[in-house]
Amino acid sequence: MLSKAQERILRDLQTKKGRKDRGLCLIEGAKFVRDAKRFVEFSFTPQDTNQFREYVSTVAPQSIAAVARVPEWTMDDVLQKDVVVVLDGVQDPGNVGNVLRVALGFGASVIAVESADITSQKVVRASTSAMFKTPWVEMKRDEALDVLAEIDRPIYRLENKTISKDPEFIHKGKIVLIAGNEGSGIQLDVNGTSVRIAHDPALESLNVAVAVAIVLSRLY
């Protein structure tokens, strides 16, 4: 059975503040627990606590979950990758998680600007544990503007504008790719080359994670 201290940790991890204060997050499922093994503090099953279903977020709960340390990535880690994906105000946890997963697959890193909390269970689950392997940092928009001003890399803005160029135009090498919220688009006031993915006009816009995946696959 879990100790009272462990139960207290699990209750704290239900909130963003609790996760930040403790530097921990929850992961669910045997495969994810194995993938994040070096970060795991302790694992637990329904036999270890009567509150198992309250702690996990899946509709059909997994048979095992775990508490893991949140990776302490730095900007140096992020800048080790040739392509830095900047998510500007992407609030959907599934999209953020999928972008982390795509970034892992195509050798990129992520800066999440006022986006969904990467330590939340929904983002962790959608990332299929890529958040433990893909370098990422979170920051406010003002901080992001300062960081982008210091990064000596071409900036590309993924947006659906008539003046936008095809992704084939993107310079291969060390670049920054900014993607915004599907509804409000890119809010960061930074100059960059506008690029768009051509698609049937019957589709109003591509899902942000899909759009990022298409661009990264062409650059890989």
C-alpha positions in Angstrom: 0.0 0.0 0.0 1.1 3.6 -0.6 2.3 5.6 2.4 0.5 8.7 3.6 3.3 10.8 2.2 3.0 9.1 -1.2 -0.8 9.7 -1.2 -0.2 13.3 -0.4 2.2 13.6 -3.4 -0.5 12.1 -5.7 -3.1 14.6 -4.5 -0.6 17.5 -5.0 0.1 16.4 -8.6 -3.5 16.9 -9.6 -2.7 20.7 -9.9 -0.2 22.6 -11.9 1.1 24.3 -8.8 1.6 21.0 -7.1 3.5 19.6 -10.0 5.7 22.7 -10.3 6.4 22.8 -6.5 7.4 19.2 -6.4 9.0 18.9 -9.8 7.0 15.8 -10.4 4.3 14.5 -12.7 2.1 11.5 -13.2 2.4 8.9 -16.0 0.0 6.1 -16.8 0.4 2.7 -18.4 3.0 0.0 -18.3 4.7 1.1 -21.5 5.0 4.7 -20.4 6.3 3.7 -17.0 9.0 1.5 -18.7 9.9 4.3 -21.1 10.4 6.8 -18.3 12.1 4.4 -16.0 15.1 6.5 -15.1 12.7 9.4 -14.0 10.3 7.2 -12.0 10.2 7.9 -8.2 7.6 5.2 -7.4 4.9 3.3 -9.3 1.5 2.1 -8.0 -1.4 -0.1 -9.0 -5.1 -0.3 -8.0 -4.0 -2.7 -5.3 -1.8 0.0 -3.7 -4.5 2.6 -3.2 -8.3 2.8 -3.1 -8.1 6.2 -4.9 -6.3 4.9 -8.0 -9.2 5.9 -10.3 -9.1 9.4 -8.8 -5.4 9.8 -9.5 -5.4 8.7 -13.1 -7.0 10.6 -15.9 -7.9 8.0 -18.5 -11.5 6.9 -19.0 -10.4 3.3 -19.0 -7.7 3.4 -16.3 -4.4 1.6 -16.9 -3.2 -1.2 -14.6 -0.2 0.8 -13.4 0.8 4.5 -13.0 3.8 6.2 -11.6 5.2 9.4 -10.2 8.2 10.7 -12.2 10.6 13.6 -12.0 10.0 16.3 -14.6 13.0 16.6 -16.8 15.0 19.8 -16.2 15.8 20.8 -19.8 17.6 24.1 -20.4 17.8 26.5 -23.3 21.2 25.0 -24.1 19.5 21.6 -24.5 16.8 23.1 -26.7 19.4 24.9 -28.9 21.3 21.7 -29.5 18.6 20.7 -32.0 18.7 22.2 -35.5 15.0 22.9 -35.5 13.3 24.7 -32.5 9.5 24.5 -32.7 7.9 27.4 -30.9 4.3 26.7 -29.8 2.6 30.1 -29.4 -0.6 29.8 -27.2 -1.4 26.2 -28.2 -3.9 25.3 -25.4 -5.0 21.9 -26.5 -3.1 19.3 -24.5 -3.4 16.7 -27.3 -1.8 19.0 -29.8 1.1 20.0 -27.4 1.7 16.3 -26.6 1.6 15.3 -30.2 4.1 18.1 -31.2 6.5 16.8 -28.5 6.1 13.3 -30.0 6.7 14.6 -33.6 9.7 16.6 -32.4 11.2 13.5 -31.0 10.6 11.6 -34.3 12.3 14.3 -36.4 15.0 15.6 -34.1 13.6 18.9 -33.0 13.0 20.6 -29.7 10.1 22.7 -28.3 9.6 26.1 -26.7 6.0 26.2 -25.3 4.8 29.8 -25.0 1.8 30.2 -22.8 0.6 26.9 -24.0 -1.0 23.8 -22.3 1.0 22.7 -19.2 3.5 20.0 -20.4 3.5 18.3 -17.1 -0.3 17.7 -17.2 -1.4 14.1 -17.5 -3.2 14.8 -20.8 0.0 16.3 -22.4 2.2 13.6 -20.9 -0.1 10.8 -22.3 -0.5 12.4 -25.7 3.3 12.7 -26.0 3.7 9.0 -25.4 6.5 9.8 -23.0 8.3 12.0 -25.6 8.3 14.8 -22.9 11.0 12.8 -21.2 13.2 12.6 -24.4 12.4 15.8 -26.4 14.2 18.9 -25.0 11.5 21.5 -24.1 11.1 24.6 -22.0 8.0 26.7 -21.1 7.9 30.5 -20.9 5.8 33.6 -21.0 5.4 35.6 -24.3 7.5 38.5 -23.1 10.4 36.1 -22.2 10.0 34.3 -25.6 10.3 37.6 -27.4 13.7 38.3 -25.7 14.9 34.7 -26.3 13.9 34.8 -30.0 15.7 38.2 -30.4 18.9 36.6 -29.1 18.7 33.4 -31.2 20.7 33.9 -34.4 18.6 31.7 -36.6 16.2 32.2 -39.5 12.6 32.4 -38.2 9.7 30.8 -40.1 6.1 31.4 -39.2 3.7 28.6 -40.0 0.5 30.4 -41.0 -2.2 30.3 -43.6 -1.6 33.6 -45.5 -1.8 34.3 -49.2 1.8 35.7 -49.1 3.1 32.5 -47.4 5.7 30.4 -49.2 5.8 26.6 -49.5 7.7 24.8 -46.7 10.1 23.6 -49.4 11.5 27.2 -49.2 12.7 26.7 -45.6 16.4 26.8 -45.2 17.7 23.4 -43.9 19.9 23.9 -40.8 19.5 25.7 -37.5 16.1 27.4 -37.7 13.1 28.4 -35.6 9.6 27.3 -36.6 6.7 29.1 -34.9 3.2 27.6 -34.9 0.2 29.2 -33.3 -3.2 28.4 -31.9 -5.6 27.2 -34.7 -8.1 29.9 -33.7 -6.0 33.0 -33.1 -2.8 32.1 -35.0 0.6 33.4 -34.0 0.6 36.1 -31.5 4.3 36.6 -31.1 5.3 39.9 -32.6 8.4 38.7 -34.4 9.5 39.0 -38.0 10.0 35.8 -40.0 9.3 34.2 -43.3 5.6 33.1 -43.6 5.2 29.5 -44.8 2.0 27.5 -45.4 1.1 24.0 -46.4 -1.1 23.9 -49.4 -4.3 21.9 -49.0 -7.8 21.6 -50.3 -9.7 24.8 -49.6 -12.6 22.7 -48.4 -10.5 22.3 -45.2 -10.3 25.6 -43.4 -7.0 24.8 -41.6 -4.7 22.0 -40.6 -4.4 20.7 -37.1 -1.3 22.4 -35.6 0.4 19.1 -34.7 -0.3 17.8 -38.2 1.1 20.9 -39.8 4.2 20.8 -37.7 4.7 17.1 -38.5 4.5 17.8 -42.3 7.1 20.6 -42.1 9.5 18.6 -39.9 9.2 15.5 -42.1 10.3 17.6 -45.1 13.3 19.0 -43.1 14.4 15.7 -41.7 
